[in-house]
Amino acid sequence: MFDSLKKKLQTIRTRFTSNIEEAAGVEPEPEAALFPEVEAVEEPIVATTPATRPEPLVTEKAVPEAQEKPTFFEKVKVLVREREVLLREKDIEEPLFELEMVLLENDVALPVTDEIIARMRNDLVGKHRKIGVSVDDLVVLTLRSALCGVLGDGLDLLQYIREHERPVKILFTGVNGTGKTTTVAKVGNYLQKNGFSVVIGAGDTFRAGAIEQIRVHADRLGIKVIQHQAGADPSAVLFDAVQYAKAHDIDVVLADTAGRFHNRANLMNQLEKIQRVMKPDLVVYVDEAVAGNDAVIRADEFNKAVGTDAIVLTKADMDPKGGAAISVAHTVGRPILFLGTGQGYDDIMPFSPRVVVDELLGDEA
């Protein structure tokens, strides 16, 4: 998953590491020649009396920062014994630019790319860094922090259901052909395997064959479906699904709806009516990860039109870039709930920003 981005991020890691190690290994500039040899830690030139002048240092401990003039750090970046480096903009300018290009090439939205770059710059430039055994650890930590920062916290659906009054009503929306109906079935299977009872409302009464499609999925999974005839008012279907759940102590109602674009006024008005009648606890927008920036733009438009509480991205296993997964939560301001990772009912992955970032950085747990 996201193999192209993952491979390029490995290259970026190497470039950052190389540049930081080079900065940490810079020889003192000529002005530093007044300081002791490398066996002793360089000291700033300050006025002292013989009684108060410190003895030459022979330990690993560097002179405390508060005793040093700013010009010292401007001229001598490395405290030799502790290998403490003050990173400057020019030290990481090239890898920052390369990272920006990699993100944009892999469909990460421009505002999100700018945010990641800003976080990296803020975490590295002008900060005193003690370079330990592995500079790569510092790079990975900074990259992980920046990526997790834009991905957000995610949403634990199981915990959400436990904490809310039953039945929890989840309405699925999205454009045509993105795998919304199959996603409803996958989520139903996931919830059943985690101990929750489920009913599905066949609210896509518009598309030919949609009711039959959801019935086939539900029959395979042993899930009850509430349906009306084709062409019926979807609000009435989903109202009945909620009433059935209440009467039979069902934990979760999953409401399928017809695919629609945000600029189709009649279908968007229909969706608003569904929300008024059903009063969903969660409105989940479904789109394809492979759609890249198009998915991000559509999710944002849907959110503006009818509201969105969470997002599911399908076909993540077919997306080598990963731009939509990185961008959509930050752009829309709503968490990613699941990633679809295949055709089977079990091929759905609860979205954990930390897990996704660890995979991108090659540090899978």
N, C-alpha and C positions, 0 to 999 in steps of 0.2 A: 504494500500500500504506500502510495506517494513516493515511489522509488526514485524518480527523477530528482525531486526536491531533496530527498534524503542523501543521495549521492553527492549533490552539489554542496549541501551543507557540510559534508565531511571535508570537502576541499576548502570551504570557507574557514572551518575550524583550524585546519593546517596553516592557512595564511595568517589568521589572527595570532596563532601560537608562535609562528616564525617571527612576526613583527614584534611581538611583545618580548620574546627572548632576545631579539636583536637590541631592543631598547634597554633591556636589563643588563646587557653585556657591553654597553658603550663604555669606552675608556674615558676617564675624566678629561675635560677640556683643559687647555693650557693654564687658565686661571686657577685650576685645582692643584697646580704643582706646588703651591705654597703649603699644602696640607701634608700630613705625614704620609709615608709610603703605604702601599696597600696592606701591609701586615697590621696596620693600625687604622682605625676608622677615621676618615677625614673629619676635621672639625672646622666650624666657622671661625673666622678671625674676629675675636672680640677682645675688648679691653679688659684685662684682669690683672690682679696683683699676684706676686709669686705665691702668697699664702693661699690665695683662693683658686689658683690655676689648677685644673684637674690633672691627675696623673694620666699618662698615655693609656689608652684602652687596649687591652689585649684579648678581651672576651668577644663573644658573638654579638653583644648588645650594642645597638647603634646609639648615637647621641640623640637625646630626646628632641623631638621636632620643635618644641617650643623654644629651644635655645638657639635655633638656626635662623639666619636671615633669609628672607624670601629669595634673594639673589643667589643664595647657595643652591637651592633646588632648581632654579632656572638654569644654572650652569652645570651642575653635577647631578644627574638624574639618579644615579645608582649609589646607594650606601653599600659599599663593597661587601662587608661582612654579612649583612642580613639580606643582601640582594633586594633591597626595597626600591621600587621604581615608581617614579611619578610620571604616569603616562600623559603624553601630550597629543593634541589633535593629529599632528602629522604622523605620529607613531602608528595610528590605526586608520588613517585616511583611506589608504588603498583597500584594505579588507572591508571597510564599511561601505565603500562604493561598490565593491564586488557583491557584497551581501545584498545591497539594494537592487542590483541588476538581477541577481538570482531570484529574489522574491517576486519582482515584477514579471520576469520571464515565466514563472510558475503560477501566474494568475492570482497572486496576492494583490488585493486592491491597493491603489496608491495611498489612500489615507492610512491604511493598516501598515503598509511598508514604512511610511514616514514615522509612524508610532514606534515600530520595532527599532528602526535606526536611531531614533531619539533616545529610546531606553538604553540601547547599547552604548551610545555616546555618553549619556549621563552617568552610567555605571562605571565607565572606564576612564574617561578623560578627566585629568586634574585630580585623580585620586591616588593616594599612596598605596601601592600594592606590594605586599611581601610575596616574592616569588618563591614558592616552595619546591617540592620535588617535581611537580607537574604543572607547567603553565597551561596545558590543555584543560586541566581541571577548572582553572579560572575562566577560560574561554567558554567551556560547556556550562558552567554555572551562570555566566552572564547571558548566554544565548537562551538557556532554559528560562531564566527569569523574564526575559523580554518576550519570548513566545507565549509563555503561560499568562503573562500580563494582558496580552491582547485576546487570548482565547477565553478568558473568563473562568468561572468556577464549574460550569456544567450544571446539570440538574439530575439528581438521583430520583428517578420516578418511583421506585419502590418506597423510598422514605417519604416522598410526597403523598403517596396513597395512604400510608400508615398514619400520617398526621392530619388527614382531612376526612370530613364526613363522607360516608358511603351513601350512594354510589358516587365515585369520582367520574366525572363526565369529560371525556377527551374528544375534541372535534378535530378531524384531520382535513387540512386544506392544501391547495397547491395547484400547479398548472397541469395540463394534460400530459399523460405519458411519462410521468416521472417515477412511477412505481408506488403510488399512494395506496391503492387498494391492497397490494401485496404487503406493504409496510404495516397496514392495519392488522393483517393476519399474523405477521411476524411479532408485532407487539402483543397481540392476544396470546400467542404461544409463549412468549417470554413471561408474561404475567402469570399465566397458568402454572408454568414451571416454578414460579416463585410463590405459589400458594394462594393466588387471588382468583376469584371467580369472575368470568367475563361474559358480556353479551355484546354483540355487534349490531349496530343499526345500519341497514343498507340504504344510506341516504343519497347514493348516486342513482337517481331515477332518470337521469338525462341520457347517459351514454348507453348505447345498445350493448347488451350482454353484461353490464356491470353488476347487476343483481345476481346473475348466475355465477359470475366470477367469484364474488365474495362468498356465495353459498358453497361453492366447491372447496374453497380454502377452509371455511368454517367447519364443514362436514369432516374434512380430513383431521381437523384439530379437536373435534368434539365441542365446538362452541355454538351456542344458540344464536340464530340470526333473526332479527325482526325486520320484515320487509313488507312493502306494498307492491302494487303492480307498477310496471314501467310507466313513467310519465306522471306519477303521483307527486303530491307536494312533499318534498324532502323534510320540511319542518314537521309535518304530521308523522312521518315515519320515525323520526328521531325522538319526538315527544313520546310516542308509544314505546320506544326502546327504553327511555328513562323510566316510564311507568312500570314496565316489566321488571326492570332492575330493582326498583323499590319494592314491588310486590313479592319478589323472590330472593331478597337479600343478596343481590349480586354486588360485588365490590366495584366493578369498573364497567362503564359503558364506553365502547369505542365507536365513534360515528364516522363512517365513510361519507364523502361528499363528491360531487362531480368536479372534475378538473376544470379550472377556469383561469383566465388571465385577468390581471387587475384592471385592465382597461375595458372589460366587458361589463357595462353598467348593469344590464339586467341580471347577470349571474352574480355580480357582487351584491346587488340589492337582495337577491335570494339568500346569499350567505349571511347578510345582516339579519334577515328574518329568522334564519335558522338559529343564530346566536340569541336572539330575543326569546325564542320559544324554548330552546334547549337549555340555555344558561350554562354553557360549558365551564368547567373549572380550568381547563387548559385548551388553548387553541394551538395546534401543532402544524407548522408549515412544512411541507415535504417537497424537496427538489433534488436534483442530481448533482453529486459532487463533480462529475465530469463536465458540467455546464460552466464551471469556473466563475468568472466575474458575472456572467449572465444570471447565475443562481443567486449571487449576492445582491444584484440589482433588483431581481424579482422579489426576493425575500423582503427587502426594504420597502418596496412598493406595496406588497401585501400587508406588511405591518402598518404602514401609513393608512391603508384603505380600511382594513377591518380589525387590525390588531393581531399580534402574534405573541404567544407566551414561550414557545420553544420551537426548535427546528430539527428536522431529520434530514440527513443527506444520504441518498441512496447511491449505489454503484461506487462506493468509495474504493472498493477493491480494483476497479478499473481506472482509477484516477492516478496517474503517475505524478501529478503536479501538487495537489493538496491545497491549492490557493483558496478554494471555496471554504474548506474546513477551517483554515486559519483566519479568513476574512469575515465570514458571515456573522459570527457571534459578536464581534467587535463593531461591525457596521450597523447591524440591526439593534444591537443592545439587548439581545435575547440569547439564552444558552442553547447549545446544541444538545439534543436529547440522546440521539442514537446515530450511528453510522451503519448503513447497509453494506454488507461485505460479501454478498453472494446471493444465489438463487434459493437456497434452502431456508426453511422456517427458522432454523437456528442461526442463520447468517445475519445477525444484527448485534451490534456492539454498543453497549452503553458508553456514552462519550465521557472520557476522563481526560482533561487537558494534559495532566502530567504523563499519562500513559502514551498519548499521541506524541507529545514532545520528546519523550524518551526514545520512542521509535524513530522519529525524525533524526535525532542526534546519535542514533546507533547505540543507545544505552537501554535497550529493552529490559524491563525487570523480569 
